[in-house]
Amino acid sequence: MAQTATISTFEIALSDVDRHVYETLSLKVAIHPSETAEYCWTRVLAYCLEYQEGIAFSKGGISDPDDPPVFVRDLTGAMQVWVEIGAPDAARLHKAAKASPRVALYTHRDPRIVLRGYEGATIFRVNEIPVYAIDRALLDELAPRLERRVRCALSVTDRQLYLDFAGTVLSGEVEEFALPT
C-alpha cells in the first residue's frame, strides 16, 4: 500500500526587505513520504523568496515529474516562473528554461557538488538560471521544526534569512551561484 503525503500548515509573516514584499502567508504543504525535512524547508523558503501574485506549489509535490515544485502563472495561465528544488538533472532545467521566462534553482545540498553535476550539459539559457543555496546550518536547525503546524516570521535582508519562532531566532544566508557554461 502506497503511503500518502502529510499535510503541514505554515503561517508565515513574510518581510522581504530586498523585494519590498510584506505578506502574511497561510500555506498548506503536502509532504511526500520520501521528502526530507531539509527539502521541504527549502521548498517553503523558495516559495517565500519568490513570492508574488500567482505563485503556487505543484499539486503532486515531488511525485509529479512534469510540474515544477513551485511556480508562478499569470492570469492567463501562462508559466512565468519555474522554481526547481534540490538537484534536478540538466534535462529538466533545459525543459524548464524552454517553458518559462524565468527559472531558478534552490538547493539544500552542497552547491559545489550540485554545480559539478551540470558541467558539460546543454541547458537552454544557462546564463539566466540562478542557483540559490540555502545555508546548511540553518536547514539543520529548521529540520526538527517541521511539524503539522508551523508558525513563524521570516525576514529577508540582503539575502540573509531570519526566522523567528516565538522569540527563538534562527538565521542563515542564501548564496547565489551561476550554472557552469
ABEGO torsion letter per residue (X at the ends): XBBBBBBBBBBBBBBBAAAGBBBBBBBBBBBBAABBAAAAAAAAAAAAAABBBGBBBBAAEAABAABBABBBBBAAGBBABBBBBEBBBAAAAAAAAAABABBBBBBABBAAAAAAAABGBBBBGAAABBBBBBBAAAAAAAAAABBABBBBBBBBBGGBBBBBBGGBBBBBBBBBBBBBX
